[in-house]
Amino acid sequence: MIGTLQATEAVKLILGKGDPLIGRLLIYSSLDMSFREVKLRRDRDCPICGEHPLITELLESYQTSAAPPVLTAA
Ligand SMILES: [Zn+2]
């Protein structure tokens, strides 16, 4: 279910259509089959989209063969 929602959001962003979940967090509860939406405010100190970003590009680093890729600051 969540994968379908994420794929739909990606298609909306690629096509520039609809109202994507920017600034909103969609919360899904499978126990009572409900959705809830929470507004998110931009964090001025965010290292990615804040006023002074520290992370400006995607880098993959592999610590060991078993470790997942980790995004690090440039
Ligand atoms: Zn951010």
N, CA, C, O and the ligand as a Tripos MOL2 file, in Angstrom:
@<TRIPOS>MOLECULE
protein
  297   295    75     0     0
PROTEIN
NO_CHARGES

@<TRIPOS>ATOM
      1 N           0.8350   -1.2000    0.0000 N.3       1 MET1
      2 CA          0.0000    0.0000    0.0000 C.3       1 MET1
      3 C           0.8690    1.2490    0.0000 C.2       1 MET1
      4 O           0.6540    2.1570   -0.8030 O.2       1 MET1
      5 N           1.8550    1.3000    0.9020 N.am      2 ILE2
      6 CA          2.7160    2.4820    1.0000 C.3       2 ILE2
      7 C           3.5720    2.6230   -0.2490 C.2       2 ILE2
      8 O           3.8110    3.7380   -0.7120 O.2       2 ILE2
      9 N           4.0390    1.5020   -0.8020 N.am      3 GLY3
     10 CA          4.8280    1.5480   -2.0270 C.3       3 GLY3
     11 C           4.0400    2.1390   -3.1870 C.2       3 GLY3
     12 O           4.5780    2.8960   -3.9950 O.2       3 GLY3
     13 N           2.7700    1.7900   -3.2610 N.am      4 THR4
     14 CA          1.9070    2.3390   -4.3120 C.3       4 THR4
     15 C           1.7460    3.8450   -4.1290 C.2       4 THR4
     16 O           1.7760    4.5970   -5.1040 O.2       4 THR4
     17 N           1.5750    4.2870   -2.8850 N.am      5 LEU5
     18 CA          1.4520    5.7220   -2.6180 C.3       5 LEU5
     19 C           2.7410    6.4530   -3.0020 C.2       5 LEU5
     20 O           2.7040    7.5260   -3.6040 O.2       5 LEU5
     21 N           3.8860    5.8510   -2.6430 N.am      6 GLN6
     22 CA          5.1670    6.4890   -2.9650 C.3       6 GLN6
     23 C           5.3710    6.5510   -4.4780 C.2       6 GLN6
     24 O           5.8300    7.5680   -4.9980 O.2       6 GLN6
     25 N           5.0370    5.4770   -5.1840 N.am      7 ALA7
     26 CA          5.1720    5.4700   -6.6430 C.3       7 ALA7
     27 C           4.2600    6.5230   -7.2610 C.2       7 ALA7
     28 O           4.6530    7.2140   -8.2010 O.2       7 ALA7
     29 N           3.0580    6.6450   -6.7420 N.am      8 THR8
     30 CA          2.1230    7.6430   -7.2490 C.3       8 THR8
     31 C           2.6720    9.0530   -7.0420 C.2       8 THR8
     32 O           2.5590    9.9040   -7.9240 O.2       8 THR8
     33 N           3.2670    9.2970   -5.8700 N.am      9 GLU9
     34 CA          3.8600   10.6070   -5.6120 C.3       9 GLU9
     35 C           4.9940   10.8900   -6.5980 C.2       9 GLU9
     36 O           5.1130   12.0060   -7.1030 O.2       9 GLU9
     37 N           5.8260    9.8850   -6.8720 N.am     10 ALA10
     38 CA          6.9390   10.0650   -7.8090 C.3      10 ALA10
     39 C           6.4060   10.4070   -9.2030 C.2      10 ALA10
     40 O           6.9330   11.3020   -9.8650 O.2      10 ALA10
     41 N           5.3710    9.7040   -9.6480 N.am     11 VAL11
     42 CA          4.7950    9.9690  -10.9730 C.3      11 VAL11
     43 C           4.2220   11.3880  -11.0090 C.2      11 VAL11
     44 O           4.3960   12.0980  -12.0000 O.2      11 VAL11
     45 N           3.5420   11.8040   -9.9410 N.am     12 LYS12
     46 CA          2.9900   13.1610   -9.8950 C.3      12 LYS12
     47 C           4.0970   14.2090  -10.0160 C.2      12 LYS12
     48 O           3.9480   15.1970  -10.7350 O.2      12 LYS12
     49 N           5.2200   13.9840   -9.3020 N.am     13 LEU13
     50 CA          6.3230   14.9440   -9.3610 C.3      13 LEU13
     51 C           6.9470   14.9650  -10.7490 C.2      13 LEU13
     52 O           7.2640   16.0350  -11.2680 O.2      13 LEU13
     53 N           7.1270   13.7900  -11.3580 N.am     14 ILE14
     54 CA          7.7260   13.7140  -12.6960 C.3      14 ILE14
     55 C           6.8420   14.4270  -13.7160 C.2      14 ILE14
     56 O           7.3400   15.1450  -14.5820 O.2      14 ILE14
     57 N           5.5330   14.2270  -13.6110 N.am     15 LEU15
     58 CA          4.5970   14.8230  -14.5700 C.3      15 LEU15
     59 C           4.2180   16.2580  -14.2200 C.2      15 LEU15
     60 O           3.6480   16.9700  -15.0460 O.2      15 LEU15
     61 N           4.5360   16.6890  -12.9780 N.am     16 GLY16
     62 CA          4.1460   18.0300  -12.5660 C.3      16 GLY16
     63 C           2.6410   18.1750  -12.4320 C.2      16 GLY16
     64 O           2.0920   19.2550  -12.6470 O.2      16 GLY16
     65 N           1.9770   17.0870  -12.0780 N.am     17 LYS17
     66 CA          0.5150   17.0790  -11.9610 C.3      17 LYS17
     67 C           0.1040   16.8670  -10.5070 C.2      17 LYS17
     68 O           0.8710   16.3520   -9.6930 O.2      17 LYS17
     69 N          -1.1230   17.2770  -10.2060 N.am     18 GLY18
     70 CA         -1.7070   16.9880   -8.9030 C.3      18 GLY18
     71 C          -1.1370   17.8420   -7.7840 C.2      18 GLY18
     72 O          -0.5100   18.8740   -8.0260 O.2      18 GLY18
     73 N          -1.3620   17.3980   -6.5690 N.am     19 ASP19
     74 CA         -0.9550   18.1130   -5.3620 C.3      19 ASP19
     75 C          -0.0710   17.1800   -4.5400 C.2      19 ASP19
     76 O          -0.5720   16.4490   -3.6860 O.2      19 ASP19
     77 N           1.2460   17.1970   -4.7910 N.am     20 PRO20
     78 CA          2.1290   16.2420   -4.1210 C.3      20 PRO20
     79 C           2.2370   16.5140   -2.6160 C.2      20 PRO20
     80 O           1.8910   17.5920   -2.1350 O.2      20 PRO20
     81 N           2.7200   15.5200   -1.9030 N.am     21 LEU21
     82 CA          2.8500   15.6060   -0.4430 C.3      21 LEU21
     83 C           4.0890   16.4110   -0.0520 C.2      21 LEU21
     84 O           4.9740   15.9100    0.6420 O.2      21 LEU21
     85 N           4.1390   17.6340   -0.4960 N.am     22 ILE22
     86 CA          5.2370   18.5230   -0.1090 C.3      22 ILE22
     87 C           4.7490   19.3450    1.0710 C.2      22 ILE22
     88 O           3.7260   20.0250    0.9800 O.2      22 ILE22
     89 N           5.4870   19.2830    2.1890 N.am     23 GLY23
     90 CA          5.0830   19.9950    3.3880 C.3      23 GLY23
     91 C           3.9770   19.2920    4.1520 C.2      23 GLY23
     92 O           3.3860   19.8640    5.0680 O.2      23 GLY23
     93 N           3.6980   18.0520    3.7770 N.am     24 ARG24
     94 CA          2.6660   17.2750    4.4510 C.3      24 ARG24
     95 C           3.1770   15.8610    4.6740 C.2      24 ARG24
     96 O           3.8870   15.3110    3.8320 O.2      24 ARG24
     97 N           2.8170   15.2760    5.8010 N.am     25 LEU25
     98 CA          3.1640   13.8910    6.1100 C.3      25 LEU25
     99 C           1.8720   13.1020    6.1960 C.2      25 LEU25
    100 O           0.9800   13.4350    6.9760 O.2      25 LEU25
    101 N           1.7760   12.0510    5.3880 N.am     26 LEU26
    102 CA          0.6000   11.1960    5.3980 C.3      26 LEU26
    103 C           0.8650   10.0170    6.3190 C.2      26 LEU26
    104 O           1.8320    9.2820    6.1200 O.2      26 LEU26
    105 N           0.0320    9.8290    7.3090 N.am     27 ILE27
    106 CA          0.1900    8.7480    8.2860 C.3      27 ILE27
    107 C          -0.8990    7.7140    8.0350 C.2      27 ILE27
    108 O          -2.0860    8.0350    7.9840 O.2      27 ILE27
    109 N          -0.4720    6.4730    7.8810 N.am     28 TYR28
    110 CA         -1.3980    5.3800    7.5830 C.3      28 TYR28
    111 C          -1.4040    4.3890    8.7340 C.2      28 TYR28
    112 O          -0.3460    3.9630    9.1970 O.2      28 TYR28
    113 N          -2.5710    4.0270    9.1880 N.am     29 SER29
    114 CA         -2.7120    3.0000   10.2160 C.3      29 SER29
    115 C          -3.4500    1.8210    9.6140 C.2      29 SER29
    116 O          -4.6150    1.9330    9.2340 O.2      29 SER29
    117 N          -2.7630    0.6830    9.5300 N.am     30 SER30
    118 CA         -3.4160   -0.5170    9.0020 C.3      30 SER30
    119 C          -4.3800   -1.1180   10.0220 C.2      30 SER30
    120 O          -5.3070   -1.8340    9.6450 O.2      30 SER30
    121 N          -4.1720   -0.8340   11.3130 N.am     31 LEU31
    122 CA         -5.0260   -1.4340   12.3400 C.3      31 LEU31
    123 C          -6.4660   -0.9420   12.2310 C.2      31 LEU31
    124 O          -7.4020   -1.7310   12.3620 O.2      31 LEU31
    125 N          -6.6500    0.3570   11.9910 N.am     32 ASP32
    126 CA         -8.0240    0.8550   11.8360 C.3      32 ASP32
    127 C          -8.2880    1.3510   10.4110 C.2      32 ASP32
    128 O          -9.2880    2.0200   10.1490 O.2      32 ASP32
    129 N          -7.3630    1.0080    9.4860 N.am     33 MET33
    130 CA         -7.4880    1.3610    8.0670 C.3      33 MET33
    131 C          -7.8450    2.8460    7.9060 C.2      33 MET33
    132 O          -8.8590    3.2110    7.3110 O.2      33 MET33
    133 N          -6.9580    3.6860    8.4690 N.am     34 SER34
    134 CA         -7.2170    5.1180    8.3910 C.3      34 SER34
    135 C          -5.9700    5.8600    7.9170 C.2      34 SER34
    136 O          -4.8430    5.3890    8.0750 O.2      34 SER34
    137 N          -6.2010    7.0180    7.3400 N.am     35 PHE35
    138 CA         -5.1380    7.9180    6.9340 C.3      35 PHE35
    139 C          -5.2950    9.2110    7.7130 C.2      35 PHE35
    140 O          -6.4080    9.6270    8.0360 O.2      35 PHE35
    141 N          -4.1730    9.8380    8.0090 N.am     36 ARG36
    142 CA         -4.1710   11.1140    8.7010 C.3      36 ARG36
    143 C          -3.0630   11.9500    8.0760 C.2      36 ARG36
    144 O          -2.0480   11.4180    7.6290 O.2      36 ARG36
    145 N          -3.2640   13.2400    8.0500 N.am     37 GLU37
    146 CA         -2.2830   14.1220    7.4270 C.3      37 GLU37
    147 C          -1.8230   15.1700    8.4230 C.2      37 GLU37
    148 O          -2.6240   15.7560    9.1520 O.2      37 GLU37
    149 N          -0.5030   15.3960    8.4370 N.am     38 VAL38
    150 CA          0.0890   16.3740    9.3400 C.3      38 VAL38
    151 C           0.8820   17.3590    8.4980 C.2      38 VAL38
    152 O           1.6330   16.9520    7.6110 O.2      38 VAL38
    153 N           0.7270   18.6400    8.7620 N.am     39 LYS39
    154 CA          1.5150   19.6490    8.0520 C.3      39 LYS39
    155 C           2.9300   19.6890    8.6260 C.2      39 LYS39
    156 O           3.1210   19.5780    9.8370 O.2      39 LYS39
    157 N           3.9040   19.8450    7.7570 N.am     40 LEU40
    158 CA          5.2950   19.9400    8.1870 C.3      40 LEU40
    159 C           5.8320   21.3070    7.8020 C.2      40 LEU40
    160 O           5.6170   21.7940    6.6920 O.2      40 LEU40
    161 N           6.5290   21.9060    8.7390 N.am     41 ARG41
    162 CA          7.1680   23.1850    8.4360 C.3      41 ARG41
    163 C           8.6180   22.9380    8.0460 C.2      41 ARG41
    164 O           9.2480   21.9870    8.5090 O.2      41 ARG41
    165 N           9.1280   23.7950    7.2010 N.am     42 ARG42
    166 CA         10.5140   23.6900    6.7720 C.3      42 ARG42
    167 C          11.4290   24.0080    7.9520 C.2      42 ARG42
    168 O          11.1940   24.9530    8.7050 O.2      42 ARG42
    169 N          12.4900   23.1880    8.0950 N.am     43 ASP43
    170 CA         13.4790   23.3980    9.1460 C.3      43 ASP43
    171 C          14.5900   24.2810    8.5850 C.2      43 ASP43
    172 O          15.3370   23.8620    7.7020 O.2      43 ASP43
    173 N          14.6940   25.4960    9.0990 N.am     44 ARG44
    174 CA         15.7040   26.4360    8.5980 C.3      44 ARG44
    175 C          17.1220   25.9130    8.7900 C.2      44 ARG44
    176 O          18.0370   26.3160    8.0710 O.2      44 ARG44
    177 N          17.3110   25.0030    9.7720 N.am     45 ASP45
    178 CA         18.6470   24.4580   10.0440 C.3      45 ASP45
    179 C          18.8690   23.0970    9.3880 C.2      45 ASP45
    180 O          19.8670   22.4350    9.6710 O.2      45 ASP45
    181 N          17.9710   22.6770    8.5320 N.am     46 CYS46
    182 CA         18.1000   21.3750    7.8660 C.3      46 CYS46
    183 C          19.3890   21.3500    7.0360 C.2      46 CYS46
    184 O          19.6480   22.2830    6.2760 O.2      46 CYS46
    185 N          20.2110   20.2790    7.1760 N.am     47 PRO47
    186 CA         21.4710   20.2190    6.4210 C.3      47 PRO47
    187 C          21.2800   20.0160    4.9230 C.2      47 PRO47
    188 O          22.2350   20.1230    4.1530 O.2      47 PRO47
    189 N          20.0440   19.7240    4.5050 N.am     48 ILE48
    190 CA         19.8070   19.5160    3.0730 C.3      48 ILE48
    191 C          19.0850   20.7060    2.4450 C.2      48 ILE48
    192 O          19.5310   21.2450    1.4320 O.2      48 ILE48
    193 N          17.9480   21.1200    3.0590 N.am     49 CYS49
    194 CA         17.1580   22.1800    2.4300 C.3      49 CYS49
    195 C          17.0760   23.4420    3.2930 C.2      49 CYS49
    196 O          16.2450   24.3140    3.0400 O.2      49 CYS49
    197 N          17.9400   23.5390    4.3160 N.am     50 GLY50
    198 CA         17.9460   24.7070    5.1840 C.3      50 GLY50
    199 C          18.5980   25.9060    4.5030 C.2      50 GLY50
    200 O          18.9400   25.8670    3.3210 O.2      50 GLY50
    201 N          18.7550   26.9450    5.2670 N.am     51 GLU51
    202 CA         19.3020   28.1780    4.7020 C.3      51 GLU51
    203 C          20.7900   28.0710    4.3760 C.2      51 GLU51
    204 O          21.2910   28.7790    3.5030 O.2      51 GLU51
    205 N          21.4960   27.1800    5.0840 N.am     52 HIS52
    206 CA         22.9270   26.9710    4.8360 C.3      52 HIS52
    207 C          23.1740   25.4710    4.6840 C.2      52 HIS52
    208 O          23.6960   24.8320    5.5970 O.2      52 HIS52
    209 N          22.7990   24.9060    3.5300 N.am     53 PRO53
    210 CA         22.8920   23.4460    3.3570 C.3      53 PRO53
    211 C          24.3280   22.9350    3.4190 C.2      53 PRO53
    212 O          25.2400   23.5250    2.8390 O.2      53 PRO53
    213 N          24.5110   21.8200    4.1380 N.am     54 LEU54
    214 CA         25.8190   21.1640    4.2340 C.3      54 LEU54
    215 C          25.9000   19.9830    3.2760 C.2      54 LEU54
    216 O          26.9860   19.6110    2.8320 O.2      54 LEU54
    217 N          24.7590   19.4010    2.9610 N.am     55 ILE55
    218 CA         24.7020   18.2550    2.0530 C.3      55 ILE55
    219 C          24.1260   18.7560    0.7360 C.2      55 ILE55
    220 O          22.9480   19.1040    0.6530 O.2      55 ILE55
    221 N          24.9620   18.7880   -0.2830 N.am     56 THR56
    222 CA         24.5400   19.3770   -1.5500 C.3      56 THR56
    223 C          24.5570   18.3860   -2.7050 C.2      56 THR56
    224 O          24.1450   18.7280   -3.8130 O.2      56 THR56
    225 N          25.0340   17.1480   -2.4630 N.am     57 GLU57
    226 CA         25.0170   16.1480   -3.5170 C.3      57 GLU57
    227 C          24.9260   14.7680   -2.8850 C.2      57 GLU57
    228 O          25.2530   14.5750   -1.7150 O.2      57 GLU57
    229 N          24.4680   13.8040   -3.6980 N.am     58 LEU58
    230 CA         24.3460   12.4380   -3.2210 C.3      58 LEU58
    231 C          25.6730   11.7290   -3.3950 C.2      58 LEU58
    232 O          26.2410   11.7120   -4.4870 O.2      58 LEU58
    233 N          26.1670   11.1390   -2.3060 N.am     59 LEU59
    234 CA         27.3830   10.3440   -2.3510 C.3      59 LEU59
    235 C          27.0900    9.0120   -1.6980 C.2      59 LEU59
    236 O          26.4210    8.9550   -0.6660 O.2      59 LEU59
    237 N          27.5840    7.9480   -2.2890 N.am     60 GLU60
    238 CA         27.4340    6.6330   -1.6780 C.3      60 GLU60
    239 C          28.7760    6.2070   -1.1300 C.2      60 GLU60
    240 O          29.7950    6.3150   -1.8130 O.2      60 GLU60
    241 N          28.7840    5.7210    0.1040 N.am     61 SER61
    242 CA         30.0090    5.1630    0.6680 C.3      61 SER61
    243 C          29.6690    3.8020    1.2500 C.2      61 SER61
    244 O          28.6360    3.6290    1.8980 O.2      61 SER61
    245 N          30.5300    2.8620    1.0170 N.am     62 TYR62
    246 CA         30.3180    1.5020    1.5080 C.3      62 TYR62
    247 C          31.3720    1.2030    2.5650 C.2      62 TYR62
    248 O          32.5590    1.0900    2.2560 O.2      62 TYR62
    249 N          30.9290    1.0730    3.8250 N.am     63 GLN63
    250 CA         31.8720    0.7660    4.9080 C.3      63 GLN63
    251 C          32.2870   -0.7020    4.8400 C.2      63 GLN63
    252 O          33.4710   -1.0250    4.9360 O.2      63 GLN63
    253 N          31.3160   -1.5780    4.6750 N.am     64 THR64
    254 CA         31.5940   -3.0030    4.5160 C.3      64 THR64
    255 C          30.6600   -3.5010    3.4290 C.2      64 THR64
    256 O          29.7590   -2.7850    2.9920 O.2      64 THR64
    257 N          30.8790   -4.7140    3.0030 N.am     65 SER65
    258 CA         30.0170   -5.2520    1.9590 C.3      65 SER65
    259 C          28.6000   -5.4550    2.4660 C.2      65 SER65
    260 O          27.6660   -5.4970    1.6650 O.2      65 SER65
    261 N          28.4100   -5.5860    3.8040 N.am     66 ALA66
    262 CA         27.0850   -5.8230    4.3540 C.3      66 ALA66
    263 C          26.3460   -4.5210    4.6620 C.2      66 ALA66
    264 O          25.1300   -4.5280    4.8490 O.2      66 ALA66
    265 N          27.0810   -3.3970    4.7160 N.am     67 ALA67
    266 CA         26.4420   -2.1350    5.1120 C.3      67 ALA67
    267 C          25.6690   -1.5390    3.9480 C.2      67 ALA67
    268 O          26.1290   -1.6010    2.8080 O.2      67 ALA67
    269 N          24.5100   -0.9680    4.2140 N.am     68 PRO68
    270 CA         23.7680   -0.2990    3.1510 C.3      68 PRO68
    271 C          24.4660    0.9930    2.7750 C.2      68 PRO68
    272 O          25.2530    1.5110    3.5670 O.2      68 PRO68
    273 N          24.2030    1.5340    1.5830 N.am     69 PRO69
    274 CA         24.8040    2.8040    1.1960 C.3      69 PRO69
    275 C          24.4030    3.9030    2.1820 C.2      69 PRO69
    276 O          23.2690    3.9440    2.6610 O.2      69 PRO69
    277 N          25.3460    4.7800    2.4710 N.am     70 VAL70
    278 CA         25.0870    5.8680    3.4170 C.3      70 VAL70
    279 C          25.3070    7.1800    2.6880 C.2      70 VAL70
    280 O          26.3060    7.3500    1.9890 O.2      70 VAL70
    281 N          24.3740    8.1050    2.8520 N.am     71 LEU71
    282 CA         24.5250    9.4300    2.2620 C.3      71 LEU71
    283 C          25.3730   10.2750    3.1910 C.2      71 LEU71
    284 O          25.1030   10.3340    4.3910 O.2      71 LEU71
    285 N          26.3790   10.9200    2.6660 N.am     72 THR72
    286 CA         27.2610   11.7400    3.4910 C.3      72 THR72
    287 C          27.3870   13.1210    2.9030 C.2      72 THR72
    288 O          27.0810   13.3520    1.7330 O.2      72 THR72
    289 N          27.8460   14.0430    3.7430 N.am     73 ALA73
    290 CA         28.0470   15.4270    3.2790 C.3      73 ALA73
    291 C          29.2330   15.4770    2.3470 C.2      73 ALA73
    292 O          30.2010   14.7350    2.5110 O.2      73 ALA73
    293 N          29.1490   16.3600    1.3680 N.am     74 ALA74
    294 CA         30.2510   16.5000    0.3960 C.3      74 ALA74
    295 C          31.4070   17.2270    1.0440 C.2      74 ALA74
    296 O          32.4340   17.4500    0.4030 O.2      74 ALA74
    297 ZN         15.2040   19.6440    4.8110 Zn       75 ZN75
@<TRIPOS>BOND
     1     1     2 1
     2     2     3 1
     3     3     4 2
     4     3     5 am
     5     5     6 1
     6     6     7 1
     7     7     8 2
     8     7     9 am
     9     9    10 1
    10    10    11 1
    11    11    12 2
    12    11    13 am
    13    13    14 1
    14    14    15 1
    15    15    16 2
    16    15    17 am
    17    17    18 1
    18    18    19 1
    19    19    20 2
    20    19    21 am
    21    21    22 1
    22    22    23 1
    23    23    24 2
    24    23    25 am
    25    25    26 1
    26    26    27 1
    27    27    28 2
    28    27    29 am
    29    29    30 1
    30    30    31 1
    31    31    32 2
    32    31    33 am
    33    33    34 1
    34    34    35 1
    35    35    36 2
    36    35    37 am
    37    37    38 1
    38    38    39 1
    39    39    40 2
    40    39    41 am
    41    41    42 1
    42    42    43 1
    43    43    44 2
    44    43    45 am
    45    45    46 1
    46    46    47 1
    47    47    48 2
    48    47    49 am
    49    49    50 1
    50    50    51 1
    51    51    52 2
    52    51    53 am
    53    53    54 1
    54    54    55 1
    55    55    56 2
    56    55    57 am
    57    57    58 1
    58    58    59 1
    59    59    60 2
    60    59    61 am
    61    61    62 1
    62    62    63 1
    63    63    64 2
    64    63    65 am
    65    65    66 1
    66    66    67 1
    67    67    68 2
    68    67    69 am
    69    69    70 1
    70    70    71 1
    71    71    72 2
    72    71    73 am
    73    73    74 1
    74    74    75 1
    75    75    76 2
    76    75    77 am
    77    77    78 1
    78    78    79 1
    79    79    80 2
    80    79    81 am
    81    81    82 1
    82    82    83 1
    83    83    84 2
    84    83    85 am
    85    85    86 1
    86    86    87 1
    87    87    88 2
    88    87    89 am
    89    89    90 1
    90    90    91 1
    91    91    92 2
    92    91    93 am
    93    93    94 1
    94    94    95 1
    95    95    96 2
    96    95    97 am
    97    97    98 1
    98    98    99 1
    99    99   100 2
   100    99   101 am
   101   101   102 1
   102   102   103 1
   103   103   104 2
   104   103   105 am
   105   105   106 1
   106   106   107 1
   107   107   108 2
   108   107   109 am
   109   109   110 1
   110   110   111 1
   111   111   112 2
   112   111   113 am
   113   113   114 1
   114   114   115 1
   115   115   116 2
   116   115   117 am
   117   117   118 1
   118   118   119 1
   119   119   120 2
   120   119   121 am
   121   121   122 1
   122   122   123 1
   123   123   124 2
   124   123   125 am
   125   125   126 1
   126   126   127 1
   127   127   128 2
   128   127   129 am
   129   129   130 1
   130   130   131 1
   131   131   132 2
   132   131   133 am
   133   133   134 1
   134   134   135 1
   135   135   136 2
   136   135   137 am
   137   137   138 1
   138   138   139 1
   139   139   140 2
   140   139   141 am
   141   141   142 1
   142   142   143 1
   143   143   144 2
   144   143   145 am
   145   145   146 1
   146   146   147 1
   147   147   148 2
   148   147   149 am
   149   149   150 1
   150   150   151 1
   151   151   152 2
   152   151   153 am
   153   153   154 1
   154   154   155 1
   155   155   156 2
   156   155   157 am
   157   157   158 1
   158   158   159 1
   159   159   160 2
   160   159   161 am
   161   161   162 1
   162   162   163 1
   163   163   164 2
   164   163   165 am
   165   165   166 1
   166   166   167 1
   167   167   168 2
   168   167   169 am
   169   169   170 1
   170   170   171 1
   171   171   172 2
   172   171   173 am
   173   173   174 1
   174   174   175 1
   175   175   176 2
   176   175   177 am
   177   177   178 1
   178   178   179 1
   179   179   180 2
   180   179   181 am
   181   181   182 1
   182   182   183 1
   183   183   184 2
   184   183   185 am
   185   185   186 1
   186   186   187 1
   187   187   188 2
   188   187   189 am
   189   189   190 1
   190   190   191 1
   191   191   192 2
   192   191   193 am
   193   193   194 1
   194   194   195 1
   195   195   196 2
   196   195   197 am
   197   197   198 1
   198   198   199 1
   199   199   200 2
   200   199   201 am
   201   201   202 1
   202   202   203 1
   203   203   204 2
   204   203   205 am
   205   205   206 1
   206   206   207 1
   207   207   208 2
   208   207   209 am
   209   209   210 1
   210   210   211 1
   211   211   212 2
   212   211   213 am
   213   213   214 1
   214   214   215 1
   215   215   216 2
   216   215   217 am
   217   217   218 1
   218   218   219 1
   219   219   220 2
   220   219   221 am
   221   221   222 1
   222   222   223 1
   223   223   224 2
   224   223   225 am
   225   225   226 1
   226   226   227 1
   227   227   228 2
   228   227   229 am
   229   229   230 1
   230   230   231 1
   231   231   232 2
   232   231   233 am
   233   233   234 1
   234   234   235 1
   235   235   236 2
   236   235   237 am
   237   237   238 1
   238   238   239 1
   239   239   240 2
   240   239   241 am
   241   241   242 1
   242   242   243 1
   243   243   244 2
   244   243   245 am
   245   245   246 1
   246   246   247 1
   247   247   248 2
   248   247   249 am
   249   249   250 1
   250   250   251 1
   251   251   252 2
   252   251   253 am
   253   253   254 1
   254   254   255 1
   255   255   256 2
   256   255   257 am
   257   257   258 1
   258   258   259 1
   259   259   260 2
   260   259   261 am
   261   261   262 1
   262   262   263 1
   263   263   264 2
   264   263   265 am
   265   265   266 1
   266   266   267 1
   267   267   268 2
   268   267   269 am
   269   269   270 1
   270   270   271 1
   271   271   272 2
   272   271   273 am
   273   273   274 1
   274   274   275 1
   275   275   276 2
   276   275   277 am
   277   277   278 1
   278   278   279 1
   279   279   280 2
   280   279   281 am
   281   281   282 1
   282   282   283 1
   283   283   284 2
   284   283   285 am
   285   285   286 1
   286   286   287 1
   287   287   288 2
   288   287   289 am
   289   289   290 1
   290   290   291 1
   291   291   292 2
   292   291   293 am
   293   293   294 1
   294   294   295 1
   295   295   296 2
@<TRIPOS>SUBSTRUCTURE
     1 MET1         2 RESIDUE 1 A MET
     2 ILE2         6 RESIDUE 1 A ILE
     3 GLY3        10 RESIDUE 1 A GLY
     4 THR4        14 RESIDUE 1 A THR
     5 LEU5        18 RESIDUE 1 A LEU
     6 GLN6        22 RESIDUE 1 A GLN
     7 ALA7        26 RESIDUE 1 A ALA
     8 THR8        30 RESIDUE 1 A THR
     9 GLU9        34 RESIDUE 1 A GLU
    10 ALA10       38 RESIDUE 1 A ALA
    11 VAL11       42 RESIDUE 1 A VAL
    12 LYS12       46 RESIDUE 1 A LYS
    13 LEU13       50 RESIDUE 1 A LEU
    14 ILE14       54 RESIDUE 1 A ILE
    15 LEU15       58 RESIDUE 1 A LEU
    16 GLY16       62 RESIDUE 1 A GLY
    17 LYS17       66 RESIDUE 1 A LYS
    18 GLY18       70 RESIDUE 1 A GLY
    19 ASP19       74 RESIDUE 1 A ASP
    20 PRO20       78 RESIDUE 1 A PRO
    21 LEU21       82 RESIDUE 1 A LEU
    22 ILE22       86 RESIDUE 1 A ILE
    23 GLY23       90 RESIDUE 1 A GLY
    24 ARG24       94 RESIDUE 1 A ARG
    25 LEU25       98 RESIDUE 1 A LEU
    26 LEU26      102 RESIDUE 1 A LEU
    27 ILE27      106 RESIDUE 1 A ILE
    28 TYR28      110 RESIDUE 1 A TYR
    29 SER29      114 RESIDUE 1 A SER
    30 SER30      118 RESIDUE 1 A SER
    31 LEU31      122 RESIDUE 1 A LEU
    32 ASP32      126 RESIDUE 1 A ASP
    33 MET33      130 RESIDUE 1 A MET
    34 SER34      134 RESIDUE 1 A SER
    35 PHE35      138 RESIDUE 1 A PHE
    36 ARG36      142 RESIDUE 1 A ARG
    37 GLU37      146 RESIDUE 1 A GLU
    38 VAL38      150 RESIDUE 1 A VAL
    39 LYS39      154 RESIDUE 1 A LYS
    40 LEU40      158 RESIDUE 1 A LEU
    41 ARG41      162 RESIDUE 1 A ARG
    42 ARG42      166 RESIDUE 1 A ARG
    43 ASP43      170 RESIDUE 1 A ASP
    44 ARG44      174 RESIDUE 1 A ARG
    45 ASP45      178 RESIDUE 1 A ASP
    46 CYS46      182 RESIDUE 1 A CYS
    47 PRO47      186 RESIDUE 1 A PRO
    48 ILE48      190 RESIDUE 1 A ILE
    49 CYS49      194 RESIDUE 1 A CYS
    50 GLY50      198 RESIDUE 1 A GLY
    51 GLU51      202 RESIDUE 1 A GLU
    52 HIS52      206 RESIDUE 1 A HIS
    53 PRO53      210 RESIDUE 1 A PRO
    54 LEU54      214 RESIDUE 1 A LEU
    55 ILE55      218 RESIDUE 1 A ILE
    56 THR56      222 RESIDUE 1 A THR
    57 GLU57      226 RESIDUE 1 A GLU
    58 LEU58      230 RESIDUE 1 A LEU
    59 LEU59      234 RESIDUE 1 A LEU
    60 GLU60      238 RESIDUE 1 A GLU
    61 SER61      242 RESIDUE 1 A SER
    62 TYR62      246 RESIDUE 1 A TYR
    63 GLN63      250 RESIDUE 1 A GLN
    64 THR64      254 RESIDUE 1 A THR
    65 SER65      258 RESIDUE 1 A SER
    66 ALA66      262 RESIDUE 1 A ALA
    67 ALA67      266 RESIDUE 1 A ALA
    68 PRO68      270 RESIDUE 1 A PRO
    69 PRO69      274 RESIDUE 1 A PRO
    70 VAL70      278 RESIDUE 1 A VAL
    71 LEU71      282 RESIDUE 1 A LEU
    72 THR72      286 RESIDUE 1 A THR
    73 ALA73      290 RESIDUE 1 A ALA
    74 ALA74      294 RESIDUE 1 A ALA
    75 ZN75       297 GROUP 0 **** ****
